[in-house]
């Protein structure tokens, strides 16, 4: 083996080691995008695009020589591994730490609840009590104000009535506005099942997303088929990837690199 081949092999092995080193310490929403020591990492957003901030991004924080690391427990954004700047719901920020609010409380101040979670109301002692009617989203001590998404508030605002079993949001027992996953809304506001190959659909004959997320819907063939992009986990078309396999990221051309 010549000297150049040996150097190349060492370089590849070194890069793999660094990838593994970064992967072992990465947060689940942190992607490695280079192979420099402790690799530079970037946060994966909800739209599967790479977005990195030097101070924070989602549940991640950039640490010198360590890439992206998770923020402290129950923290949404942080400025270091130990200092939080924004807490998750039901936690209060105090001196850079996230302190749990009282039970069933969504927001609190100085340990006192100000807003309860869905299905509970704040009593005169600032405790969260269960709303008396099943399916309630928001209520007060004296009244019912709104229902959960799969219930509708009757005309007298006195009761929450369940939507059809396949309906996610409705305005009456017979009028659905949003169907559950795997169903589509018909012209008479009822929910019908999609084809078995579809995760979501707009009608009985086509898919929006395939049940097997490794596939994409080819409208010409009327089938869910595999894309041609290498190292792709979820394809959006034959030549476009929306999510890559671990160790790869989607570039500006929607390829996995």
Secondary structure as UniProt FT lines:
FT   HELIX           3..25
FT   TURN            28..29
FT   STRAND          30..32
FT   TURN            37..38
FT   STRAND          41..44
FT   TURN            46..47
FT   STRAND          50..51
FT   TURN            58..59
FT   STRAND          60..63
FT   TURN            64..66
FT   STRAND          67..70
FT   TURN            73..74
FT   STRAND          75..78
FT   STRAND          84..87
FT   TURN            89..90
FT   STRAND          91..94
FT   TURN            95..96
FT   STRAND          97..100
FT   TURN            103..104
FT   STRAND          105..109
FT   TURN            110..111
FT   STRAND          112..116
FT   TURN            118..119
FT   STRAND          120..122
FT   TURN            124..125
FT   STRAND          128..130
FT   TURN            134..135
FT   STRAND          136..139
FT   STRAND          144..147
FT   TURN            149..150
FT   STRAND          151..153
FT   TURN            155..156
FT   STRAND          160..162
FT   TURN            165..166
FT   STRAND          167..172
FT   TURN            173..174
FT   STRAND          175..179
FT   TURN            181..182
FT   STRAND          183..185
FT   TURN            187..188
FT   STRAND          191..193
FT   TURN            196..197
FT   STRAND          198..200
FT   TURN            204..205
FT   STRAND          209..210
FT   TURN            213..214
FT   STRAND          215..218
FT   TURN            219..222
FT   STRAND          223..226
FT   TURN            230..231
FT   STRAND          232..237
FT   TURN            238..239
FT   STRAND          240..244
FT   TURN            246..247
FT   TURN            252..253
//
